[in-house]
């Protein structure tokens, strides 16, 4: 037996308008309502002729029950129509009524199908917008087409979503196609959410690199306030003078330096001595051998120890933390690009291919290394790297190499630096071109 119809639940929905503008939504509500009462057969076939007089009582009872269900559905559908449509279809059975409504308002459904397909195939995600909002819009258009009887295959839906992404996701799309992934839409949505977080981090790193200036900062000029008055500059802190035990290199007395020595200044004024650039003392040794042969060799040894200690400390501070990894990744990318360019030129010279105009793509998961490779200038952070490793900049400038960001989980170059389950292992294996050979 079919369950009774809950008219209140159905009548709460919007009625079918006389112009049929909401026919698609209304028809979907009718289908859902009848499915809940196991009455969808009413729309699929007419009631039929009544049984003959000589039929059995069982056949007559089945027909009476079927006629009751048809009458219930007819009343429900008529109550969901506006008054003009109610008057027109008052004496139609539900099957005939629904067929005529489809014939009248089918053009509206075609227009809705056209609009939904247009939105689905033209929807593009704006740069910097939310992936969640974009995916909700895409799935909404696909659901609209599905309600209209057009089911989009999973592969086509995945390709359309990838095509709608902005340029910042081009590395994600390239990695997805390179590893020949076959995901469902929910899985792709999760991957896009993870990629969105990484892309936002990369954008912040690039903004910092673009605003970094390597020019020396000159002395700032005095700024004027409103009213024409010059802003007061804070007084400079007085420099510390010589210590009491400091020895003058000119007169060998203690308590002052050579530049403040009265005897040195008097001799300089009279012309007995000449001033060197930056007051370099002639008695200062120029080489290590002269320092060791000097009577004050112990003093020079202590000075050299102090200087070497400060250099070592400064060097450690310069290469600490992430800069070490940036340098390692930069060198690795440079070596990989050199080998790839050599192999490309070698294959072209062999005549295997007539030409190779497209740039070679080098994948790197370190944004610092990518920024250094694309930076044409040299600065203090790269002074410890040998010049031969900067060849990657020339390759990029000449268009032979293109360096792209790849997520660490998708980087096949370092498979043992992360968790490697079976699925990830198979993806890396396919990306590297490793195949099983059956003998």
C-alpha positions in Angstrom: 0.0 0.0 0.0 1.2 3.5 -0.8 1.7 5.8 2.1 -0.9 8.7 2.4 0.0 12.1 0.9 0.9 15.0 3.2 -0.8 17.9 1.4 0.5 20.5 3.9 4.1 19.7 3.0 3.4 19.9 -0.7 1.3 23.1 -0.6 4.0 25.0 1.3 6.0 25.1 -2.0 5.6 27.8 -4.5 2.7 27.3 -7.0 3.2 27.0 -10.7 2.9 30.4 -12.2 0.6 31.0 -15.2 3.5 32.0 -17.4 5.5 28.9 -16.5 8.6 30.7 -15.5 9.2 28.3 -12.5 8.1 25.1 -14.2 11.4 23.3 -13.8 11.5 23.9 -10.0 7.8 23.1 -9.7 8.2 19.9 -11.6 11.1 18.8 -9.5 9.0 19.4 -6.3 6.2 17.3 -7.7 8.6 14.4 -8.5 10.0 14.5 -5.0 6.6 14.7 -3.4 5.2 11.7 -5.4 8.4 9.7 -4.8 7.9 10.0 -1.0 4.4 8.4 -1.3 5.4 5.8 -4.0 3.0 7.5 -6.4 5.4 8.5 -9.2 3.7 5.8 -11.5 0.7 8.2 -11.8 2.8 10.6 -14.0 4.3 7.7 -16.1 1.1 6.1 -17.3 -2.6 6.9 -17.6 -5.2 5.3 -15.4 -6.7 3.1 -18.1 -10.2 1.7 -18.7 -12.2 0.3 -15.8 -12.5 -3.5 -15.6 -15.4 -5.4 -17.2 -18.5 -6.5 -15.2 -17.4 -10.1 -15.3 -13.9 -9.4 -13.9 -13.1 -10.8 -10.4 -13.6 -8.7 -7.3 -9.8 -8.7 -6.8 -9.2 -6.9 -10.1 -12.0 -4.5 -9.4 -10.5 -3.7 -5.9 -7.0 -3.0 -7.5 -8.5 -0.7 -10.0 -10.5 1.2 -7.3 -7.4 1.7 -5.2 -5.5 2.9 -8.3 -8.2 5.3 -9.2 -8.2 6.7 -5.6 -4.4 7.3 -5.9 -4.9 9.1 -9.2 -7.6 11.3 -7.7 -5.3 12.2 -4.8 -2.4 13.2 -7.1 -4.8 15.1 -9.4 -6.0 17.2 -6.4 -2.5 17.8 -5.2 -1.3 19.0 -8.6 -4.4 21.2 -9.1 -3.8 22.8 -5.7 -0.2 23.6 -6.7 -1.4 25.6 -9.7 -2.4 29.2 -9.9 -6.1 29.9 -10.5 -5.9 30.4 -14.2 -4.2 27.0 -14.7 -6.6 25.3 -12.2 -9.6 26.3 -14.3 -8.0 25.1 -17.5 -7.0 21.7 -16.3 -9.7 21.0 -13.7 -11.1 17.9 -15.5 -7.8 16.4 -16.7 -6.3 13.3 -15.2 -2.8 13.8 -13.7 -1.0 12.0 -16.5 -2.7 14.0 -19.2 -2.4 17.2 -17.2 1.4 16.8 -16.7 1.9 16.0 -20.4 0.1 19.2 -21.5 2.0 21.3 -19.0 5.3 19.9 -20.4 4.1 20.7 -23.9 3.2 24.3 -23.0 6.2 25.2 -20.8 8.9 22.9 -22.3 10.4 26.0 -24.0 11.1 27.6 -20.6 12.9 24.4 -19.6 15.0 24.7 -22.8 15.9 28.3 -21.9 16.8 27.3 -18.4 19.0 24.5 -19.8 20.7 26.9 -22.1 21.4 29.4 -19.3 22.6 26.7 -16.9 25.0 25.3 -19.5 26.2 28.7 -20.5 27.0 29.6 -16.8 28.7 26.2 -16.3 31.0 26.4 -19.3 31.8 30.1 -18.9 32.2 30.3 -15.2 35.8 31.5 -14.4 37.3 31.9 -10.9 38.8 35.4 -10.3 42.3 35.8 -9.0 42.4 36.0 -5.2 38.8 34.8 -4.8 37.7 31.9 -2.6 37.9 28.3 -4.0 34.9 27.3 -1.9 32.6 29.9 -3.4 33.8 29.0 -6.9 33.2 25.3 -6.4 29.8 25.9 -4.9 28.9 27.9 -8.0 30.2 25.2 -10.4 28.4 22.4 -8.6 25.2 24.5 -8.5 25.3 24.9 -12.3 26.0 21.1 -12.7 23.1 20.3 -10.4 20.8 22.5 -12.4 21.7 20.7 -15.6 21.2 17.3 -13.9 17.7 18.3 -12.8 17.0 19.2 -16.4 18.1 15.7 -17.6 21.6 16.5 -18.6 24.2 14.6 -16.6 27.7 15.8 -16.9 30.4 13.0 -16.9 32.8 13.1 -14.0 35.9 13.5 -16.3 34.3 16.4 -18.2 33.3 18.1 -14.9 36.9 17.8 -13.6 38.4 19.2 -16.8 35.9 22.1 -16.7 36.8 22.9 -13.1 40.5 22.9 -13.9 40.0 25.1 -16.9 38.1 27.7 -14.8 41.0 28.2 -12.4 43.1 31.4 -12.5 46.7 31.5 -13.7 48.0 31.2 -10.1 46.8 27.5 -10.2 48.6 26.6 -13.4 51.2 24.6 -11.6 48.4 22.7 -9.8 46.7 21.9 -13.1 50.0 20.8 -14.6 50.8 18.5 -11.8 47.3 17.0 -11.8 47.5 16.2 -15.5 51.1 15.1 -15.3 50.3 12.5 -12.7 47.2 11.4 -14.5 45.0 11.7 -11.5 41.4 10.5 -11.7 39.6 12.1 -8.8 36.0 12.8 -7.9 34.7 16.3 -7.5 34.8 16.2 -3.7 38.4 14.9 -3.7 39.4 17.7 -6.2 37.7 20.2 -3.9 39.9 19.1 -1.0 43.1 19.3 -3.1 42.2 22.8 -4.3 41.6 23.9 -0.7 45.1 22.7 0.2 46.6 24.4 -2.9 44.8 27.6 -2.0 46.6 27.8 1.3 50.0 27.3 -0.3 49.3 29.8 -3.1 48.4 32.5 -0.5 51.7 31.8 1.2 53.6 32.1 -2.1 51.9 35.4 -2.9 53.0 36.8 0.5 56.6 35.7 -0.2 56.6 37.2 -3.7 55.2 40.5 -2.3 58.1 40.7 0.2 60.7 39.9 -2.5 59.3 42.6 -4.8 59.3 45.3 -2.2 62.9 44.5 -1.0 65.4 47.1 -2.1 69.1 46.4 -2.3 70.2 50.0 -2.8 72.1 51.7 -0.1 69.9 54.1 1.9 71.2 57.6 1.9 70.9 60.1 4.7 67.3 61.2 5.0 66.7 64.9 4.7 64.9 66.8 7.3 61.1 66.8 6.9 59.1 69.9 7.3 55.9 70.0 9.4 52.9 72.0 8.7 53.6 75.7 9.2 57.0 75.7 7.5 58.9 74.6 10.6 61.6 71.9 10.2 61.1 68.8 12.2 63.6 68.5 15.0 66.1 65.8 14.6 67.2 63.8 17.7 70.7 64.6 19.0 73.3 62.1 18.0 74.7 59.9 20.8 78.3 60.9 21.7 80.9 58.3 20.7 83.0 56.7 23.3 86.5 58.1 23.6 89.7 56.2 24.0 90.2 54.0 27.0 92.8 55.0 29.6 95.1 52.2 28.6 94.8 52.9 24.8 98.3 53.5 23.3 99.0 56.0 20.6 100.7 54.5 17.6 102.6 57.8 16.9 104.0 59.0 20.3 103.6 55.6 22.1 101.9 57.4 25.0 98.6 56.2 26.6 95.3 57.9 27.0 94.6 59.1 23.5 94.6 57.9 19.8 96.8 58.9 16.9 94.2 61.2 15.4 94.0 63.1 18.6 97.7 63.1 19.4 99.0 66.7 19.8 102.5 65.8 18.5 101.0 64.1 15.4 98.8 67.1 14.6 101.7 69.5 15.1 104.0 67.5 12.8 101.2 67.1 10.3 100.7 70.9 10.3 104.4 71.6 9.9 104.7 69.1 7.0 107.0 66.6 8.7 104.5 63.8 8.1 101.9 63.3 5.4 98.3 62.1 6.0 97.4 58.8 4.5 93.9 57.9 3.3 91.7 57.0 6.2 94.6 57.7 8.6 96.3 54.4 7.9 99.4 54.1 10.1 102.6 53.3 8.2 103.6 51.2 11.2 100.6 48.8 10.7 101.8 45.6 9.0 100.4 44.9 5.6 100.9 41.1 5.5 100.7 38.2 7.9 104.5 37.8 7.7 105.1 41.5 8.7 102.7 41.1 11.6 104.6 38.0 12.9 108.0 39.7 12.5 106.8 42.9 14.3 107.8 43.4 18.0 104.1 43.7 18.8 103.3 40.3 17.2 101.2 39.2 20.2 99.0 42.3 19.9 98.4 41.6 16.1 97.6 37.9 16.9 95.0 38.9 19.3 93.6 41.4 16.9 93.4 38.8 14.1 91.7 36.3 16.4 89.1 38.9 17.3 88.5 39.8 13.7 88.2 36.2 12.5 85.8 35.5 15.4 83.6 38.3 14.3 83.7 37.2 10.7 82.7 33.6 11.7 79.9 34.8 13.8 78.6 37.1 11.1 78.8 34.3 8.6 76.8 31.9 10.8 74.2 34.6 11.3 74.0 35.1 7.5 73.3 31.5 6.6 71.1 30.3 9.5 67.6 28.9 9.2 65.7 28.9 5.9 68.5 30.6 3.9 70.5 27.4 4.0 67.7 25.4 2.5 67.1 28.2 -0.1 70.7 28.0 -1.1 70.7 24.2 -1.4 67.5 24.2 -3.4 68.9 27.0 -5.6 72.1 25.1 -6.4 70.1 21.9 -7.0 67.8 23.7 -9.5 70.8 25.2 -11.2 72.5 21.9 -11.7 69.3 20.3 -12.9 68.7 23.1 -15.4 72.3 22.7 -16.7 71.9 19.0 -17.3 68.5 19.4 -18.9 69.7 22.1 -21.3 72.8 20.0 -22.2 70.6 17.0 -22.9 68.1 19.1 -25.0 70.9 20.5 -27.1 72.4 17.1 -27.5 69.1 15.5 -28.7 68.6 18.4 -31.2 72.1 17.9 -32.6 71.5 14.2 -33.0 68.6 15.0 -35.2 66.1 13.1 -33.1 63.8 16.1 -33.2 64.1 19.0 -35.7 63.8 21.7 -33.1 62.8 22.2 -29.5 61.5 25.7 -29.0 59.4 25.2 -25.8 61.2 25.9 -22.6 62.1 23.0 -20.3 60.1 23.1 -17.0 62.0 22.7 -13.8 59.9 22.0 -10.7 61.0 23.4 -7.4 59.1 23.4 -4.0 61.1 26.2 -2.5 59.9 29.7 -3.1 63.1 31.3 -2.0 65.1 29.4 -4.6 62.5 30.3 -7.3 62.7 34.0 -6.4 66.5 33.9 -6.5 66.5 32.2 -9.9 64.1 34.8 -11.3 66.0 37.7 -9.8 68.5 39.2 -12.3 70.5 41.1 -9.7 73.0 39.8 -7.2 72.9 40.8 -3.5 74.5 39.9 -0.3 72.4 36.8 0.4 73.9 35.1 -2.7 77.5 36.2 -2.3 78.5 32.8 -0.9 77.2 30.9 -4.0 79.7 30.3 -6.8 79.1 32.1 -10.1 78.7 28.9 -12.1 75.4 28.2 -10.2 73.9 31.4 -11.5 73.7 29.9 -15.0 70.0 29.2 -14.3 69.3 32.9 -14.6 70.7 33.0 -18.1 68.7 29.9 -19.1 65.5 31.5 -17.8 66.3 34.9 -19.5 67.0 33.1 -22.8 63.8 31.1 -22.6 65.4 27.7 -22.4 64.2 27.0 -18.9 61.1 27.8 -17.0 61.1 27.2 -13.2 57.7 26.5 -11.6 56.4 25.9 -8.1 55.3 22.4 -7.1 53.8 21.4 -3.9 56.1 19.3 -1.7 53.6 16.4 -1.7 53.6 16.4 -5.5 57.4 16.8 -5.9 58.8 13.5 -7.3 62.4 14.7 -6.9 62.4 14.1 -3.1 60.2 11.0 -2.5 61.9 10.0 0.8 61.5 13.4 2.5 57.8 12.9 3.2 55.2 10.3 4.0 55.0 7.9 1.1 51.9 5.6 1.2 51.1 3.2 -1.6 48.9 5.6 -3.5 51.5 8.4 -3.4 54.2 5.9 -4.3 52.3 4.8 -7.4 51.7 8.5 -8.4 55.4 9.3 -8.1 56.3 6.1 -10.0 54.0 7.1 -12.9 55.3 10.7 -12.9 58.9 9.5 -13.2 58.0 7.2 -16.1 58.8 3.9 -14.2 57.0 1.0 -15.7 56.8 -2.7 -15.0 58.4 -4.9 -17.7 56.9 -8.4 -18.1 59.2 -11.0 -19.6 
